[in-house]
C-alpha cells in the first residue's frame, strides 16, 4: 500500500512538472489581424486623391458625394449577399452562429471607410471652395491666371481693376525704374487686411531672421473666413504665442495642392495684437513657459556634468572634418570657397557650443515637442544619429503617459479609468500641440481605451489601422503629411517587425539588449524608404544611438511632465523635478554628438525613385524572412 501511494505521488509530481514545462515554453506568436489594413490603405489613397483637388473648384464635392452613394449601395449589396452558414437556429455549438468571414469583413470595412471619407471630404471641399479668401487670391493672380478657376466668382472690390491697369502699365513700360515703380504699386494694391489667430509656435527657417507661422484667418477685408494660411514672417513675429489674435496687412498667393493651407502670405513688420491668448491656450502657454524657465534655472544652478574626454574627442573630430572641408573648399573658387572656409572655422572653434549647453532646450523638445530653441549644431547631430524623433512627440510619449495613468488608476472601475485616460490624452495633445504623429498616437490610444472599456482584448494592429482611419476621416490632409506617414510606418514596423527581431536577436544576445535593439531596428527598417525620399543618407549608428537613448527617454518624459504640472503652483519643486530630465537630455546631447562624429555616420544613398524602391525591396525581403521565421 505505501508503495502504491509512493508511485502515485511520483506520477503526480511528474505530471505537474510536465505542466510547468508547458507553461514555461514560449507561446506561439499570435496571428496578425489584418482585416482593417486594406481599409486603411484604401482610405489613405482616397484621402490623398481628395486633397489634390483644386480649392477653387466649386463642383468637386459632387464627385465625392456620388462616390459615397456608390460605396453605400455596394455595401448594402454585400450585406444582402454575404454567405451564411447553414446551421439550425437551435444549434448552440461554438461557431454555429458565425455569419461573417474575414474577407467579407474587410470588404465591408473598405466600403464603409471610403463612404465616410467621401462624405467628410465632400463637406470640407465644399466649405474650402466657398471661402472668401480665394477671391483675393484669384484677384492677386490676375485675370489671365484665374479665368478658368474663378468660374464667375464676383470680384471682391474695384482693386482688381487697379491691379490690372498697373500690370498693363508695367508691361508697356520700357525702363526698369518704371517697371519697379509699377510693381510696387501693384503689390500695395493687392494687399489685404487679415485678422487671424496664431495656431503654431513661430518656427525658425534656415534663412536667418525668417520664421514660419500657421494662422487661422478669422476675417479678410472684414469678410468672415475660416481658412488656414502659411505665413513667412520676419523676426518681428518671433514673440507671438499660439492663441493670440493679430491683425496685419499682407499679399496672398495660392498654396500648393495637398496642404491644409489655402494661401501663403509674407509679412515683415510687427503685427498688431488684438487679443492675447485665452482659455486653453493661456494655460498651455503658461505651462510651457514655466517648464522652460524651470529647466533654464536648474541648468544655471546645477549644470549637468559632461565628460571632458567626450568633449575633447568631439572637438578633435570636428576639427578633422573642418580641415577636410577646408581642403575640399580650397579646390573651389569664388563664393563657394569663402562659405566653406567660414563653415570650417566655425566647426573648429572648441568653445562655440559646449556639450550640455543645449540641455534646457532639449528638455522642452523631448517633453513638449518644441524644437524651435535648439541650436543648429544639435539638430544636425541628432539628425545624423537618427534621434530627431525624440523631439517629435509620438506614440512612445503617449504610451508612457497612458501606462502611468492607468497604473495610478488601478483600483478604479474600467469605464472610469477609460474616461480618465481619454481626458489625459486630450490634455497631452493640447499641451504638445497637435501634429501628425501626436494625433495618430492619440487616436490609436483612444481606440484601445474604448476597446478596453467594452471588454474587448486589446490588439495592436486593428487599433493602429482604426486610429489612422479615424484621423483621416477627421482630417484628410493628414494623408499628405510626412510626419503622419512616418508615424504610421514606424508604428507598423514596431507591431509587425519588432517581435520577430526580438526573438532572433535573443539567440545572439541577452533578452534585455535584444529588446533594446529590436525596437529602433524595426522602426528604422519601416521608415527608411520614406526617410531616403526626404534625405538621401543612411545613419549607420542610428540603432546603437537609440539603444543608449531609450532608457533615458522615460525618465525625461515623466519628470518633465511632472515639472510642467507643478511649475505654476510649486516652482521650487518643479525645478528639483526637472533636474533628472535636464541631466538625461545632456546625456542625449552627448550621444548625438558622439555618434554624429563617428566614421560612417551618414552614408550616401540614391535619393531618387530608384533608391527608394531598392531600399523598400531590401526591407520587404527582411520582412518576408521574419514572417518565415515566425512559423
BATI-873784 format. One record per residue (C-alpha): x, z, y; residue in three letters. Coordinates in steps of 0.05 Angstrom, whole numbers, always signed. Layout:
- X,Z,Y,ALA
...
***
This chain:
- +0,+0,+0,UNK
- +54,+16,+51,UNK
- +89,-49,+31,UNK
- +27,-90,+46,UNK
- +19,-55,+113,UNK
- +92,-69,+129,UNK
- +83,-143,+111,UNK
- +20,-147,+154,UNK
- +58,-115,+212,UNK
- +115,-164,+204,UNK
- +66,-222,+202,UNK
- +30,-198,+264,UNK
- +96,-189,+301,UNK
- +118,-259,+284,UNK
- +51,-286,+307,UNK
- +58,-251,+373,UNK
- +129,-278,+381,UNK
- +104,-348,+370,UNK
- +50,-338,+422,UNK
- +102,-312,+472,UNK
- +146,-371,+458,UNK
- +88,-418,+472,UNK
- +75,-382,+537,UNK
- +148,-386,+558,UNK
- +151,-460,+543,UNK
- +147,-501,+607,UNK
- +79,-532,+619,UNK
- +70,-606,+616,UNK
- +64,-639,+684,UNK
- -6,-647,+710,UNK
- -30,-719,+715,UNK
- -35,-748,+785,UNK
- -105,-751,+813,UNK
- -100,-818,+849,UNK
- -175,-831,+856,UNK
- -174,-825,+933,UNK
- -108,-861,+943,UNK
- -138,-932,+943,UNK
- -190,-908,+993,UNK
- -134,-880,+1038,UNK
- -94,-945,+1034,UNK
- -155,-989,+1048,UNK
- -177,-943,+1105,UNK
- -107,-946,+1135,UNK
- -107,-1022,+1132,UNK
- -175,-1027,+1165,UNK
- -154,-978,+1219,UNK
- -91,-1018,+1232,UNK
- -133,-1082,+1240,UNK
- -183,-1046,+1284,UNK
- -131,-1021,+1334,UNK
- -104,-1092,+1343,UNK
- -169,-1113,+1376,UNK
- -161,-1131,+1449,UNK
- -191,-1076,+1491,UNK
- -222,-1127,+1538,UNK
- -263,-1159,+1483,UNK
- -335,-1138,+1491,UNK
- -361,-1168,+1426,UNK
- -310,-1140,+1377,UNK
- -352,-1078,+1360,UNK
- -406,-1122,+1329,UNK
- -359,-1145,+1274,UNK
- -344,-1074,+1253,UNK
- -417,-1055,+1253,UNK
- -430,-1115,+1207,UNK
- -373,-1093,+1162,UNK
- -403,-1023,+1158,UNK
- -471,-1052,+1138,UNK
- -438,-1095,+1084,UNK
- -400,-1036,+1056,UNK
- -462,-993,+1056,UNK
- -502,-1046,+1018,UNK
- -445,-1055,+969,UNK
- -443,-980,+958,UNK
- -517,-980,+942,UNK
- -508,-1035,+892,UNK
- -450,-998,+859,UNK
- -492,-934,+854,UNK
- -551,-971,+824,UNK
- -508,-1010,+774,UNK
- -460,-955,+754,UNK
- -451,-946,+678,UNK
- -487,-888,+646,UNK
- -472,-853,+581,UNK
- -529,-859,+531,UNK
- -540,-785,+518,UNK
- -602,-745,+504,UNK
- -630,-704,+561,UNK
- -625,-640,+519,UNK
- -553,-653,+497,UNK
- -513,-594,+524,UNK
- -445,-614,+497,UNK
- -386,-617,+544,UNK
- -382,-685,+577,UNK
- -451,-707,+554,UNK
- -479,-708,+625,UNK
- -420,-744,+656,UNK
- -443,-807,+691,UNK
- -385,-825,+736,UNK
- -318,-854,+715,UNK
- -254,-853,+756,UNK
- -259,-927,+771,UNK
- -329,-923,+800,UNK
- -310,-860,+839,UNK
- -251,-898,+871,UNK
- -295,-958,+886,UNK
- -348,-914,+918,UNK
- -296,-876,+958,UNK
- -266,-941,+984,UNK
- -333,-969,+1006,UNK
- -355,-903,+1038,UNK
- -288,-895,+1075,UNK
- -290,-966,+1103,UNK
- -362,-958,+1123,UNK
- -349,-893,+1160,UNK
- -286,-921,+1192,UNK
- -322,-984,+1215,UNK
- -377,-944,+1248,UNK
- -329,-896,+1281,UNK
- -283,-953,+1303,UNK
- -342,-994,+1330,UNK
- -364,-937,+1374,UNK
- -294,-926,+1401,UNK
- -280,-1000,+1412,UNK
- -347,-1006,+1448,UNK
- -330,-948,+1495,UNK
- -260,-974,+1508,UNK
- -283,-1044,+1525,UNK
- -330,-1017,+1579,UNK
- -282,-970,+1613,UNK
- -277,-987,+1688,UNK
- -201,-983,+1687,UNK
- -200,-1051,+1652,UNK
- -229,-1083,+1714,UNK
- -169,-1063,+1755,UNK
- -121,-1085,+1700,UNK
- -154,-1153,+1698,UNK
- -152,-1158,+1774,UNK
- -79,-1139,+1777,UNK
- -61,-1193,+1725,UNK
- -93,-1247,+1767,UNK
- -148,-1297,+1751,UNK
- -103,-1344,+1711,UNK
- -84,-1290,+1661,UNK
- -151,-1254,+1654,UNK
- -201,-1311,+1658,UNK
- -215,-1312,+1584,UNK
- -212,-1237,+1575,UNK
- -258,-1216,+1631,UNK
- -318,-1255,+1607,UNK
- -358,-1248,+1671,UNK
- -339,-1177,+1688,UNK
- -352,-1167,+1763,UNK
- -292,-1154,+1807,UNK
- -287,-1082,+1830,UNK
- -275,-1098,+1903,UNK
- -251,-1151,+1951,UNK
- -178,-1132,+1939,UNK
- -174,-1184,+1884,UNK
- -183,-1240,+1936,UNK
- -129,-1208,+1978,UNK
- -82,-1207,+1918,UNK
- -99,-1279,+1902,UNK
- -84,-1302,+1973,UNK
- -20,-1262,+1973,UNK
- +0,-1294,+1908,UNK
- -14,-1364,+1936,UNK
- +26,-1348,+1998,UNK
- +84,-1323,+1956,UNK
- +81,-1385,+1912,UNK
- +83,-1431,+1972,UNK
- +139,-1395,+2008,UNK
- +207,-1427,+2009,UNK
- +253,-1369,+2027,UNK
- +269,-1309,+1984,UNK
- +256,-1260,+2040,UNK
- +185,-1286,+2050,UNK
- +173,-1282,+1974,UNK
- +196,-1210,+1972,UNK
- +151,-1190,+2030,UNK
- +90,-1222,+1998,UNK
- +106,-1189,+1931,UNK
- +108,-1121,+1965,UNK
- +42,-1135,+1999,UNK
- +11,-1156,+1932,UNK
- +36,-1093,+1898,UNK
- +8,-1049,+1953,UNK
- -59,-1086,+1948,UNK
- -61,-1076,+1873,UNK
- -50,-1001,+1874,UNK
- -109,-958,+1853,UNK
- -125,-885,+1865,UNK
- -124,-845,+1800,UNK
- -148,-775,+1784,UNK
- -123,-754,+1716,UNK
- -108,-695,+1672,UNK
- -38,-686,+1643,UNK
- -40,-688,+1567,UNK
- +33,-681,+1547,UNK
- +97,-649,+1569,UNK
- +139,-698,+1610,UNK
- +189,-728,+1562,UNK
- +257,-750,+1590,UNK
- +278,-821,+1575,UNK
- +347,-848,+1562,UNK
- +350,-873,+1633,UNK
- +369,-814,+1678,UNK
- +314,-787,+1722,UNK
- +257,-823,+1685,UNK
- +201,-788,+1647,UNK
- +144,-809,+1602,UNK
- +77,-774,+1612,UNK
- +10,-785,+1578,UNK
- -51,-777,+1623,UNK
- -126,-775,+1612,UNK
- -158,-812,+1670,UNK
- -219,-779,+1700,UNK
- -232,-825,+1759,UNK
- -204,-892,+1780,UNK
- -221,-910,+1852,UNK
- -278,-858,+1849,UNK
- -307,-890,+1786,UNK
- -311,-845,+1725,UNK
- -265,-863,+1668,UNK
- -242,-834,+1601,UNK
- -181,-878,+1588,UNK
- -113,-855,+1566,UNK
- -54,-884,+1604,UNK
- +21,-880,+1596,UNK
- +59,-864,+1660,UNK
- +132,-879,+1673,UNK
- +150,-829,+1727,UNK
- +209,-804,+1765,UNK
- +239,-734,+1763,UNK
- +185,-711,+1812,UNK
- +138,-707,+1751,UNK
- +185,-663,+1710,UNK
- +149,-600,+1731,UNK
- +77,-619,+1715,UNK
- +43,-579,+1660,UNK
- -7,-601,+1606,UNK
- -78,-590,+1630,UNK
- -61,-599,+1704,UNK
- -106,-645,+1744,UNK
- -67,-691,+1791,UNK
- -82,-747,+1839,UNK
- -36,-805,+1855,UNK
- -34,-880,+1870,UNK
- -3,-929,+1822,UNK
- -4,-1001,+1798,UNK
- -35,-1014,+1730,UNK
- -17,-1065,+1677,UNK
- -45,-1075,+1607,UNK
- -16,-1036,+1549,UNK
- +8,-1066,+1484,UNK
- -45,-1073,+1430,UNK
- -43,-1019,+1377,UNK
- -32,-960,+1423,UNK
- -83,-909,+1447,UNK
- -64,-921,+1520,UNK
- -107,-973,+1556,UNK
- -58,-982,+1613,UNK
- +13,-970,+1635,UNK
- +28,-943,+1704,UNK
- +90,-927,+1744,UNK
- +97,-874,+1798,UNK
- +159,-848,+1833,UNK
- +131,-796,+1881,UNK
- +107,-724,+1874,UNK
- +34,-724,+1852,UNK
- -19,-683,+1888,UNK
- -43,-625,+1846,UNK
- -119,-617,+1849,UNK
- -129,-564,+1796,UNK
- -80,-521,+1757,UNK
- -86,-516,+1681,UNK
- -145,-474,+1659,UNK
- -176,-446,+1596,UNK
- -137,-460,+1533,UNK
- -84,-500,+1570,UNK
- -68,-440,+1614,UNK
- -60,-393,+1554,UNK
- -18,-444,+1515,UNK
- +27,-458,+1574,UNK
- +37,-384,+1586,UNK
- +55,-372,+1513,UNK
- +105,-429,+1513,UNK
- +136,-405,+1579,UNK
- +142,-334,+1553,UNK
- +176,-357,+1489,UNK
- +225,-399,+1528,UNK
- +241,-340,+1574,UNK
- +249,-292,+1516,UNK
- +296,-340,+1479,UNK
- +339,-351,+1541,UNK
- +343,-277,+1558,UNK
- +361,-259,+1486,UNK
- +415,-313,+1487,UNK
- +443,-285,+1551,UNK
- +443,-213,+1525,UNK
- +464,-227,+1453,UNK
- +495,-296,+1446,UNK
- +497,-319,+1373,UNK
- +566,-318,+1341,UNK
- +595,-386,+1327,UNK
- +655,-395,+1280,UNK
- +715,-415,+1322,UNK
- +743,-456,+1264,UNK
- +680,-499,+1263,UNK
- +682,-508,+1339,UNK
- +755,-529,+1337,UNK
- +742,-576,+1278,UNK
- +684,-607,+1315,UNK
- +725,-617,+1378,UNK
- +781,-648,+1338,UNK
- +733,-695,+1302,UNK
- +700,-714,+1367,UNK
- +768,-728,+1398,UNK
- +787,-773,+1340,UNK
- +721,-810,+1346,UNK
- +730,-816,+1421,UNK
- +801,-843,+1412,UNK
- +774,-894,+1362,UNK
- +721,-914,+1411,UNK
- +772,-919,+1466,UNK
- +816,-964,+1424,UNK
- +758,-1009,+1409,UNK
- +737,-1009,+1482,UNK
- +808,-1028,+1501,UNK
- +797,-1095,+1468,UNK
- +737,-1109,+1511,UNK
- +735,-1125,+1584,UNK
- +694,-1112,+1647,UNK
- +639,-1061,+1650,UNK
- +636,-1051,+1574,UNK
- +707,-1025,+1575,UNK
- +693,-975,+1630,UNK
- +629,-949,+1598,UNK
- +664,-939,+1530,UNK
- +721,-902,+1565,UNK
- +672,-856,+1600,UNK
- +637,-840,+1535,UNK
- +704,-827,+1501,UNK
- +727,-779,+1555,UNK
- +660,-743,+1555,UNK
- +662,-734,+1479,UNK
- +734,-710,+1481,UNK
- +720,-653,+1530,UNK
- +722,-589,+1488,UNK
- +680,-546,+1535,UNK
- +625,-594,+1553,UNK
- +575,-570,+1501,UNK
- +599,-508,+1463,UNK
- +565,-494,+1397,UNK
- +506,-447,+1403,UNK
- +493,-463,+1476,UNK
- +431,-503,+1458,UNK
- +402,-450,+1411,UNK
- +347,-426,+1460,UNK
- +321,-497,+1470,UNK
- +325,-508,+1395,UNK
- +282,-446,+1384,UNK
- +228,-478,+1428,UNK
- +237,-543,+1390,UNK
- +231,-514,+1320,UNK
- +175,-465,+1335,UNK
- +134,-507,+1384,UNK
- +158,-578,+1372,UNK
- +181,-586,+1444,UNK
- +250,-620,+1443,UNK
- +250,-642,+1516,UNK
- +301,-589,+1535,UNK
- +353,-607,+1482,UNK
- +419,-637,+1502,UNK
- +433,-709,+1484,UNK
- +492,-688,+1440,UNK
- +448,-640,+1400,UNK
- +395,-694,+1389,UNK
- +448,-743,+1368,UNK
- +479,-693,+1318,UNK
- +411,-676,+1288,UNK
- +393,-750,+1281,UNK
- +459,-764,+1246,UNK
- +448,-706,+1197,UNK
- +373,-720,+1184,UNK
- +350,-656,+1216,UNK
- +305,-684,+1271,UNK
- +243,-668,+1230,UNK
- +255,-594,+1245,UNK
- +236,-605,+1318,UNK
- +173,-642,+1299,UNK
- +122,-591,+1275,UNK
- +96,-617,+1209,UNK
- +70,-596,+1141,UNK
- +125,-546,+1130,UNK
- +105,-505,+1191,UNK
- +31,-509,+1173,UNK
- +45,-488,+1101,UNK
- +86,-428,+1124,UNK
- +33,-406,+1174,UNK
- -24,-414,+1124,UNK
- +14,-378,+1069,UNK
- +27,-319,+1115,UNK
- -45,-318,+1140,UNK
- -76,-319,+1070,UNK
- -27,-267,+1045,UNK
- -45,-219,+1101,UNK
- -119,-231,+1087,UNK
- -112,-217,+1013,UNK
- -168,-166,+1000,UNK
- -219,-203,+1044,UNK
- -273,-248,+1014,UNK
- -254,-321,+1002,UNK
- -300,-351,+1054,UNK
- -277,-303,+1107,UNK
- -204,-320,+1090,UNK
- -222,-393,+1096,UNK
- -253,-383,+1165,UNK
- -192,-344,+1189,UNK
- -146,-398,+1161,UNK
- -185,-452,+1198,UNK
- -181,-414,+1264,UNK
- -106,-404,+1252,UNK
- -98,-479,+1242,UNK
- -135,-494,+1306,UNK
- -93,-445,+1345,UNK
- -29,-474,+1316,UNK
- -49,-545,+1335,UNK
- -66,-524,+1406,UNK
- +0,-485,+1412,UNK
- +46,-541,+1389,UNK
- +3,-597,+1419,UNK
- -29,-648,+1372,UNK
- +15,-703,+1345,UNK
- +12,-747,+1284,UNK
- +49,-700,+1236,UNK
- +13,-638,+1262,UNK
- -56,-668,+1257,UNK
- -42,-695,+1187,UNK
- -17,-628,+1163,UNK
- -76,-592,+1195,UNK
- -126,-640,+1164,UNK
- -94,-632,+1095,UNK
- -94,-556,+1102,UNK
- -167,-556,+1124,UNK
- -187,-597,+1064,UNK
- -151,-548,+1018,UNK
- -183,-489,+1052,UNK
- -253,-519,+1045,UNK
- -239,-532,+972,UNK
- -216,-460,+964,UNK
- -280,-434,+995,UNK
- -321,-478,+949,UNK
- -286,-450,+888,UNK
- -250,-515,+871,UNK
- -180,-515,+844,UNK
- -131,-538,+898,UNK
- -100,-606,+883,UNK
- -47,-634,+929,UNK
- -58,-708,+921,UNK
- -133,-710,+935,UNK
- -122,-664,+995,UNK
- -66,-709,+1020,UNK
- -109,-771,+1015,UNK
- -172,-738,+1042,UNK
- -134,-709,+1102,UNK
- -107,-777,+1120,UNK
- -176,-809,+1113,UNK
- -210,-756,+1157,UNK
- -156,-763,+1210,UNK
- -162,-839,+1211,UNK
- -238,-834,+1218,UNK
- -229,-789,+1279,UNK
- -171,-827,+1310,UNK
- -159,-897,+1281,UNK
- -100,-906,+1327,UNK
- -60,-859,+1283,UNK
- -51,-919,+1237,UNK
- -3,-949,+1288,UNK
- +36,-885,+1299,UNK
- +106,-879,+1268,UNK
- +102,-803,+1267,UNK
- +37,-806,+1226,UNK
- +67,-857,+1178,UNK
- +130,-816,+1167,UNK
- +89,-753,+1156,UNK
- +45,-786,+1105,UNK
- +105,-816,+1069,UNK
- +143,-751,+1068,UNK
- +84,-711,+1042,UNK
- +70,-763,+988,UNK
- +143,-760,+967,UNK
- +142,-685,+962,UNK
- +79,-686,+920,UNK
- +98,-742,+872,UNK
- +174,-743,+870,UNK
- +197,-671,+883,UNK
- +172,-641,+816,UNK
- +207,-694,+774,UNK
- +271,-689,+815,UNK
- +270,-614,+808,UNK
- +264,-618,+732,UNK
- +320,-669,+726,UNK
- +366,-633,+774,UNK
- +351,-568,+738,UNK
- +391,-595,+679,UNK
- +453,-602,+723,UNK
- +449,-541,+768,UNK
- +414,-473,+774,UNK
- +339,-474,+788,UNK
- +346,-447,+859,UNK
- +393,-503,+881,UNK
- +351,-554,+844,UNK
- +291,-534,+885,UNK
- +331,-537,+950,UNK
- +357,-606,+934,UNK
- +293,-637,+906,UNK
- +252,-627,+970,UNK
- +297,-663,+1020,UNK
- +317,-716,+969,UNK
- +244,-733,+955,UNK
- +227,-736,+1029,UNK
- +287,-780,+1043,UNK
- +270,-828,+987,UNK
- +199,-834,+1012,UNK
- +216,-842,+1086,UNK
- +279,-883,+1081,UNK
- +246,-953,+1087,UNK
- +208,-931,+1149,UNK
- +269,-898,+1180,UNK
- +310,-961,+1167,UNK
- +259,-1001,+1207,UNK
- +269,-953,+1265,UNK
- +344,-941,+1259,UNK
- +386,-984,+1212,UNK
- +430,-927,+1188,UNK
- +431,-882,+1127,UNK
- +455,-810,+1131,UNK
- +498,-794,+1071,UNK
- +499,-719,+1084,UNK
- +425,-711,+1101,UNK
- +405,-678,+1035,UNK
- +462,-627,+1038,UNK
- +448,-611,+1110,UNK
- +374,-599,+1095,UNK
- +393,-555,+1036,UNK
- +433,-510,+1082,UNK
- +380,-510,+1135,UNK
- +319,-496,+1090,UNK
- +328,-420,+1082,UNK
- +333,-411,+1158,UNK
- +271,-451,+1178,UNK
- +222,-400,+1151,UNK
- +257,-343,+1188,UNK
- +258,-383,+1253,UNK
- +184,-402,+1246,UNK
- +158,-332,+1230,UNK
- +199,-294,+1282,UNK
- +189,-348,+1335,UNK
- +113,-348,+1327,UNK
- +112,-271,+1326,UNK
- +152,-270,+1391,UNK
- +105,-321,+1421,UNK
- +44,-278,+1404,UNK
- +76,-215,+1434,UNK
- +114,-245,+1492,UNK
- +59,-233,+1543,UNK
- +40,-162,+1524,UNK
- +107,-135,+1498,UNK
- +164,-177,+1527,UNK
- +219,-129,+1505,UNK
- +194,-130,+1433,UNK
- +188,-206,+1436,UNK
- +260,-211,+1460,UNK
- +280,-169,+1400,UNK
- +239,-210,+1351,UNK
- +267,-276,+1377,UNK
- +338,-256,+1360,UNK
- +334,-278,+1286,UNK
- +304,-344,+1309,UNK
- +359,-352,+1361,UNK
- +415,-340,+1311,UNK
- +381,-383,+1259,UNK
- +377,-441,+1309,UNK
- +451,-431,+1325,UNK
- +463,-440,+1250,UNK
- +422,-503,+1251,UNK
- +461,-529,+1310,UNK
- +527,-515,+1274,UNK
- +502,-551,+1212,UNK
- +481,-612,+1252,UNK
- +548,-612,+1289,UNK
- +589,-605,+1225,UNK
- +555,-659,+1184,UNK
- +548,-707,+1243,UNK
- +625,-710,+1248,UNK
- +639,-719,+1174,UNK
- +662,-787,+1149,UNK
- +603,-829,+1128,UNK
- +552,-791,+1169,UNK
- +520,-856,+1190,UNK
- +525,-916,+1143,UNK
- +501,-983,+1168,UNK
- +444,-1017,+1131,UNK
- +408,-1083,+1145,UNK
- +353,-1066,+1193,UNK
- +310,-1128,+1186,UNK
- +257,-1142,+1134,UNK
- +309,-1155,+1081,UNK
- +340,-1086,+1090,UNK
- +273,-1051,+1089,UNK
- +250,-1088,+1027,UNK
- +315,-1076,+989,UNK
- +313,-1002,+1004,UNK
- +240,-998,+985,UNK
- +255,-1033,+919,UNK
- +311,-984,+905,UNK
- +265,-925,+919,UNK
- +210,-956,+876,UNK
- +259,-961,+818,UNK
- +276,-888,+825,UNK
- +202,-871,+827,UNK
- +188,-911,+764,UNK
- +246,-876,+729,UNK
- +217,-809,+748,UNK
- +149,-829,+723,UNK
- +180,-848,+656,UNK
- +217,-782,+653,UNK
- +151,-745,+662,UNK
- +126,-769,+595,UNK
***
